[in-house]
Amino acid sequence: METIISSKMEETTRSATPILSQTLLQPPLNSPQKTQNAPSESTATPQEAMVACNPAAINVDVGPTPMLQNVVCTVNLCCPLDLQKVNFRTRNSEYNPKRFCGVVMRLVNPRCTALIFSSGKIVVTGVRHEQNAVLACRKYARIIQKVGFPVKFTDFKIHNMVATCDLRFPLKLENLHQIHGQFSSYEPELFPALIYRMIKPRIVLLIFVNGKLVITGAKSRTDIHEGLDQMLPILRSFRKQ
C-alpha cells in the first residue's frame, strides 16, 4: 500500500515540474516588455534619454532697417603737396585753381571722390561703408606717395554718415510739427520734408509725408540706430490712417 502511494506522488511531482518552470520563466504582467530597438538601462546615456524641443517662435517688431548711403571722412598726409604735380602724374583727376583750390580725384573701387588740398589734407566722400572709407583713404595716400611725396597716414576721422529708411506708412507732418515744434521745422512751400533735429544723439532727420527718412549728421552706425529707435514710437503715433 505504501509503495502504491509513493509511486503516485512521484508521478504528480513530475507532471507539476514543467508547469512550474514555465510559470517562473514568464515575465510578470505589470512589468513592460522591452523592445529590440529600445536601449537597455545599462547602455543608455543621458544624451540618448533627452529629447530636444524646438524653440518657440517670438514675434518681435524689429522695425525698418536703415541703409547707409554716404560716408564723409578726412585724413592728413602730414606733408605739403604740389597740386599741379599731383594732377599731372595721376589718373582720373582734375585741377582748376580758378574754380576750386584743390584736386578732385576719383576712384573706381571703392567708388568715391576725394578733394586733395595743398596742405596735405584729403576729404573723401561717396563710400557706403566705414571699411571702404579707410580703404579709399589709404589708396589715395598710396597714389600720392608714388608721385614722390613723403606722406604719413594720420588723423583719419569720419565726420558724417548719411542713411535712408522707409517706414512704409504715411505720416501727419503738420501734427508732428505742432507738438514737436521746438525740435522741428516744416515749411512745405520751400522744402517737402520736415526737418527734425535730435539732441542726443546729435543727428538730423528729414521726414517725408510718405514715410521715407533721411538720417544725416551721424558719426557712427550706433548714432543712426539709437536715433531711429528713439524716433520710431513718436513717428508711429503720427501715422496717417
Secondary structure, 3 states (H helix, E strand, C coil): CHHHHHHHHHHHHHHHHHHHHHHHHCCCCCCCCCCCCCCCCCCCCHHHHCCCCCCCCCCCCCCCCCEEEEEEEEEECCCCCCHHHHHHHCCCEECCCCCCCCEEEEECCCCEEEEECCCCEEEEEEECCHHHHHHHHHHHHHHHHHHCCCCCCEEEEEEEEEEEEECCCCECHHHHHHHCCCCEECCCCCCCCEEEECCCCCCEEEECCCCEEEEEEECCHHHHHHHHHHHHHHHHHCECC
